[in-house]
């Protein structure tokens, strides 16, 4: 049940290994990439107790010396203070340009550690060991690294490709239910943006996915990684096609900012809500049939996921404030928001030609329903 997806980027190409038991084989898989047997591992307080010792023992079995830093868990860690702490710790550990840094954790750790690796000594190699579903299918692949700013999410960062990605499917069994379901927001996104057959497979396999059937999980992670890898190979630095991967994210990022990057809304939950909003607005604009957003929302609810603004606990700002937050999105050009819209399930496209009055109307309707 092992799978390998190759990311073809010339001299920066790398493999994504997917399957059970990969953390225990990290030493064997990482050793060929090392010029000296030295690795620094950064994790968080949720992941480290579950997986750090297993990873370190695997590295030590191949005579790789290790040091580790454990950061607080949560989105708030993707910030200047923890980034500064990480970089200064790596310098104190005398990590050299040809050494290796390992990011052990979910998307927050992967993004922050990847950014630290990108700027440390103007670029140190790193390995992604994603332990969340969201990170395995999305944030660990493609080289986007960064931290959040008060003005918005992921506004500070760099493109820095990993040397290797180890997506251990066994780690998914340790995820709390909410985190696992949130990750599904990024899984279903791939079907919605470019593969109707994949979306249909997800619909058909909903019960086995929810029960975390290992074979179903490995197959879904593989397909998501294949789709992302193909897009990244065509457009590494998001000049065109790669923006498709942001389906749902313009809405998601504004909602995350509106909820203070707190546990009121996890990233994958925001992506799911954002995808549903994108399809609803697409239908209102006459781009796709009204059946499409209904089908998307029905599937999300069948997967026990958030699908509407009413599913977010607590107050939300008015639609005007949310649209203002969208203007901080990285896809804004010349002051215009470039949305990812859809002509149907599996047919997403990027456009600046979205009627903000329709966006406002849809948001106002959902805010009114929230009460």
C-alpha positions, -999 to 999 in steps of 0.1 A, spaced: 0 0 0 30 23 -6 27 50 -33 52 74 -47 43 107 -65 72 125 -83 72 163 -84 90 172 -116 108 205 -111 142 198 -128 170 202 -103 145 208 -75 125 176 -82 115 154 -53 94 125 -43 63 123 -21 62 89 -3 27 79 8 17 49 30 19 34 64 51 32 86 70 60 69 80 78 101 96 46 112 116 44 80 126 81 80 162 73 87 166 50 57 147 75 34 164 107 46 200 93 49 207 94 11 199 131 11 225 140 38 260 153 32 267 149 69 246 129 93 230 159 111 193 167 113 173 194 132 136 185 138 109 211 146 75 199 158 46 211 180 32 203 214 4 181 199 25 161 174 58 157 193 44 134 221 29 111 194 56 109 168 89 127 177 105 98 196 96 74 168 112 97 142 143 104 162 149 67 169 146 59 132 171 86 124 195 74 151 193 39 138 211 53 107 236 71 128 220 105 121 225 129 151 194 149 159 182 179 179 147 190 183 125 221 191 89 219 201 66 249 194 31 256 207 3 241 186 -22 262 166 -25 287 139 -11 315 161 23 298 159 26 309 122 38 343 134 70 364 136 78 355 173 78 317 167 95 322 133 122 342 150 125 317 177 129 289 152 155 306 131 176 316 161 174 281 175 186 267 142 215 291 142 223 281 178 223 245 167 248 255 140 228 241 112 248 246 80 236 251 45 241 215 35 224 201 66 187 191 68 158 204 87 127 182 93 92 197 97 72 172 118 36 182 120 6 197 103 3 227 79 14 253 105 47 236 113 53 227 76 47 263 65 68 279 93 97 255 92 98 256 54 101 294 56 128 292 82 147 268 59 142 292 30 159 321 47 184 304 70 219 309 54 199 319 22 185 284 19 188 251 38 172 219 26 143 204 45 120 174 46 83 176 52 68 149 74 32 159 74 11 143 102 -23 159 93 -46 150 64 -46 187 53 -8 188 53 -5 155 34 -27 165 6 -18 202 3 5 223 24 35 199 24 36 197 -14 46 225 -37 71 246 -18 48 274 -5 61 284 29 53 313 51 37 329 81 6 351 88 5 388 93 -21 409 112 -33 420 77 -39 385 65 -29 349 61 3 337 44 13 372 34 50 367 44 69 338 29 89 323 1 88 294 -25 112 268 -12 107 232 -23 114 203 1 139 176 -6 115 149 3 79 144 16 70 115 39 32 112 42 27 85 68 -9 73 66 -6 58 101 -3 93 115 -39 100 103 -52 75 129 -40 98 157 -59 129 145 -88 142 165 -120 139 146 -124 176 140 -88 179 126 -93 149 104 -126 162 89 -111 197 84 -84 181 63 -111 167 40 -118 203 29 -85 202 10 -92 167 -3 -125 174 -19 -112 207 -33 -92 187 -58 -122 170 -72 -141 203 -73 -114 222 -91 -103 197 -118 -114 161 -115 -152 153 -115 -144 115 -114 -124 120 -82 -153 139 -67 -177 111 -76 -153 85 -60 -152 106 -29 -190 107 -28 -191 69 -33 -165 62 -6 -177 86 20 -183 60 47 -150 43 42 -132 77 43 -150 86 75 -140 53 91 -104 61 80 -100 30 59 -62 29 52 -65 20 16 -91 47 9 -69 73 26 -38 64 7 -56 64 -26 -71 99 -18 -38 113 -7 -21 100 -38 -47 115 -62 -46 148 -44 -8 149 -46 -8 138 -82 -31 167 -91 -12 193 -71 22 181 -84 11 183 -120 -1 219 -115 30 229 -95 52 215 -123 35 237 -148 34 268 -126 57 267 -96 54 303 -85 17 308 -91 17 329 -123 -12 311 -138 -26 276 -133 -15 272 -97 -40 298 -86 -67 271 -92 -54 254 -60 -69 284 -42 -105 274 -48 -124 284 -17 -93 301 -2 -102 338 -8 -134 333 13 -115 310 37 -87 335 44 -112 363 51 -131 341 75 -99 330 92 -89 367 97 -125 375 109 -123 348 135 -88 358 147 -70 327 134 -86 309 163 -100 274 168 -134 289 160 -125 280 124 -99 255 112 -83 261 78 -98 231 62 -132 240 75 -128 275 60 -118 259 27 -150 238 27 -172 268 34 -152 288 8 -157 261 -19 -195 261 -12 -196 299 -15 -176 298 -47 -201 274 -63 -231 293 -50 -217 326 -65 -208 308 -97 -244 296 -100 -258 331 -92 -236 344 -120 -249 318 -144 -216 300 -147 -228 267 -135 -261 250 -127 -279 255 -94 -277 218 -89 -239 220 -85 -237 241 -53 -265 220 -39 -246 188 -46 -214 203 -31 -231 213 1 -249 180 4 -216 161 1 -199 183 27 -228 178 51 -228 141 45 -191 142 55 -201 160 87 -183 191 76 -190 228 79 -206 241 47 -222 275 56 -214 306 76 -240 295 101 -218 266 110 -192 290 124 -198 296 161 -200 332 173 -204 365 156 -190 374 121 -184 408 107 -207 423 80 -203 414 44 -185 447 36 -158 440 62 -153 404 48 -150 418 13 -124 443 26 -105 414 41 -106 397 7 -88 426 -8 -57 416 13 -57 383 -6 -25 375 -26 -45 371 -57 -55 408 -58 -40 425 -88 -44 462 -95 -69 463 -66 -91 436 -82 -98 403 -64 -91 373 -87 -116 347 -76 -116 310 -84 -150 303 -98 -165 271 -115 -183 262 -147 -193 229 -130 -178 203 -106 -143 197 -118 -142 228 -140 -127 257 -119 -111 288 -134 -96 321 -122 -112 354 -130 -113 390 -119 -148 394 -134 -169 386 -104 -198 408 -94 -191 419 -59 -228 428 -55 -235 390 -59 -208 382 -34 -223 407 -10 -258 393 -15 -247 357 -8 -228 367 23 -257 388 36 -281 359 31 -259 335 50 -253 360 77 -290 367 81 -296 329 83 -270 327 110 -291 351 131 
